[in-house]
Amino acid sequence: MNRIKVINDPSELVPMLRAVDTPVKREVLKEVTLEWKTADEIEKKFGPEGREATIFFEKMKLVETRWLSTNGNYPEKSYHTYYTSFSINAQWPVYEISDVLAAAMMGEEEYAAIETKILEQIGTEGKFSGDVAEALGLSSTMLKSLVRRSVKMDYRGHRIERIKEE
């Protein structure tokens, strides 16, 4: 089945850019594009960073999962890319795309600090995104891009909420 991810909002580029920001993530993404792979198979080939990449891809909704029986053992979660192609509408104002690229390319240390501030703002119950943006002095595009980069929080309508661990 062909599934096409249509990217209309510039902040939706952030997960795509972060999905290929290291050589291991790029290789794991290629691997799960070709066929279904279990986390153990990925870790055996790419090490712990490979397993972390599958978790990242799942949180970013770039892969689908299913349970596979392997060697008569218990079923294992396996991964495969969800989309076969992307369609990007790339006509955005410079101020918006600059926020998106800044969020995607921000260093890990700087990002961790701002992610912590956002998590403090939303608490355990979540919060309206406009209130968070105002409190932190961020544009809505920058906030949306930062939240899309995180594996700890996501948008639910106009609210930012923590992602519940499985």
C-alpha positions as CSV (number, residue, x, y, z in Angstrom):
1,M,0.0,0.0,0.0
2,N,1.3,3.5,-0.9
3,R,1.0,6.0,1.9
4,I,2.0,9.6,1.2
5,K,2.8,12.0,4.1
6,V,1.7,15.4,3.0
7,I,3.6,18.1,4.8
8,N,1.6,21.3,4.9
9,D,2.8,22.8,8.2
10,P,6.4,23.8,8.3
11,S,6.9,22.4,11.8
12,E,6.1,18.9,10.4
13,L,9.6,19.1,8.8
14,V,11.2,18.8,12.2
15,P,10.7,15.1,12.7
16,M,11.9,14.4,9.1
17,L,15.1,16.4,9.6
18,R,15.7,14.8,13.0
19,A,15.1,11.4,11.6
20,V,18.3,11.7,9.5
21,D,20.5,13.8,11.7
22,T,22.9,11.0,12.5
23,P,24.5,8.2,10.3
24,V,22.9,5.5,12.5
25,K,19.4,7.0,12.2
26,R,19.8,7.3,8.5
27,E,20.8,3.7,8.1
28,V,18.1,2.4,10.5
29,L,15.5,4.3,8.5
30,K,16.8,2.8,5.3
31,E,16.7,-0.7,6.9
32,V,13.1,-0.4,8.0
33,T,12.1,1.0,4.7
34,L,13.2,-2.3,3.0
35,E,11.5,-4.8,5.3
36,W,10.1,-5.4,8.7
37,K,12.8,-5.5,11.4
38,T,12.6,-6.2,15.1
39,A,14.3,-4.0,17.6
40,D,16.7,-6.8,18.5
41,E,17.7,-7.2,14.9
42,I,18.3,-3.4,14.6
43,E,20.2,-3.4,17.9
44,K,22.4,-6.3,16.8
45,K,23.3,-4.5,13.6
46,F,23.5,-0.9,14.8
47,G,24.0,-1.1,18.6
48,P,22.0,0.7,21.3
49,E,21.7,3.8,19.2
50,G,19.8,1.8,16.6
51,R,17.2,0.7,19.1
52,E,16.9,4.3,20.3
53,A,16.3,5.3,16.6
54,T,13.4,2.9,16.4
55,I,11.8,4.4,19.5
56,F,12.3,7.9,18.1
57,F,10.7,6.9,14.8
58,E,7.8,5.4,16.5
59,K,7.2,8.5,18.6
60,M,7.5,10.7,15.5
61,K,5.0,8.4,13.7
62,L,7.4,7.6,11.0
63,V,7.1,3.8,11.4
64,E,4.4,1.3,12.0
65,T,4.7,-1.6,14.3
66,R,3.5,-5.2,14.4
67,W,4.2,-8.2,16.5
68,L,6.3,-11.0,14.8
69,S,7.0,-14.5,16.0
70,T,10.7,-15.2,15.7
71,N,12.4,-18.6,16.1
72,G,9.5,-20.0,18.1
73,N,10.1,-17.4,20.9
74,Y,7.7,-14.9,22.2
75,P,6.5,-12.3,19.6
76,E,8.7,-9.3,19.2
77,K,7.7,-5.8,18.1
78,S,8.9,-5.1,14.6
79,Y,9.2,-1.9,12.6
80,H,8.6,-0.7,9.1
81,T,8.3,2.8,7.6
82,Y,4.8,4.0,7.5
83,Y,5.1,6.2,4.5
84,T,6.4,5.3,1.1
85,S,6.8,8.9,0.0
86,F,6.5,12.5,1.1
87,S,4.8,15.5,-0.5
88,I,6.1,18.8,0.8
89,N,4.4,22.1,0.2
90,A,7.4,24.3,0.6
91,Q,6.1,27.8,0.3
92,W,6.4,29.4,3.8
93,P,7.4,32.8,5.0
94,V,11.1,33.2,5.9
95,Y,10.3,33.9,9.5
96,E,8.4,30.6,9.9
97,I,10.9,28.4,8.1
98,S,13.8,30.0,10.0
99,D,12.1,29.0,13.3
100,V,11.6,25.5,12.0
101,L,15.2,25.0,10.9
102,A,16.5,26.6,14.1
103,A,14.5,24.1,16.2
104,A,15.5,21.2,14.1
105,M,19.2,22.1,14.1
106,M,19.5,23.2,17.7
107,G,22.2,21.5,19.8
108,E,21.1,18.8,22.2
109,E,22.1,20.7,25.3
110,E,20.3,23.9,24.3
111,Y,17.2,21.8,23.2
112,A,17.2,19.9,26.5
113,A,17.1,23.2,28.4
114,I,14.1,24.6,26.5
115,E,12.3,21.2,26.4
116,T,12.5,21.2,30.3
117,K,11.0,24.7,30.4
118,I,8.1,23.7,28.1
119,L,7.5,20.5,30.2
120,E,7.5,22.7,33.4
121,Q,4.9,25.0,31.8
122,I,2.6,22.2,30.7
123,G,2.8,20.3,34.0
124,T,1.1,16.9,34.2
125,E,-2.3,18.1,32.8
126,G,-1.2,19.9,29.6
127,K,-1.7,23.5,28.7
128,F,-3.0,25.7,25.9
129,S,-0.1,26.3,23.4
130,G,-0.7,30.0,23.2
131,D,-0.2,30.4,26.9
132,V,3.0,28.4,26.8
133,A,4.3,30.4,23.8
134,E,3.5,33.7,25.6
135,A,5.1,32.6,28.9
136,L,8.3,31.5,27.2
137,G,8.4,34.4,24.6
138,L,8.4,32.0,21.6
139,S,6.5,32.3,18.3
140,S,3.8,29.7,17.8
141,T,5.9,28.2,14.9
142,M,9.0,27.9,17.1
143,L,7.0,26.3,19.9
144,K,5.2,23.9,17.6
145,S,8.6,22.9,16.0
146,L,10.2,22.4,19.5
147,V,7.2,20.2,20.6
148,R,7.3,18.2,17.4
149,R,11.0,17.5,18.0
150,S,10.3,16.0,21.5
151,V,9.5,12.4,22.3
152,K,8.1,13.6,25.7
153,M,5.2,15.8,24.6
154,D,2.9,16.4,21.6
155,Y,0.0,18.5,20.5
156,R,-3.6,17.4,21.2
157,G,-5.6,20.0,19.3
158,H,-4.3,23.4,20.6
159,R,-3.0,21.9,23.8
160,I,0.4,20.6,24.5
161,E,0.4,17.4,26.6
162,R,2.9,14.9,27.9
163,I,3.2,11.6,26.0
164,K,2.1,8.8,28.2
165,E,4.6,6.0,28.4
166,E,3.4,2.6,27.2
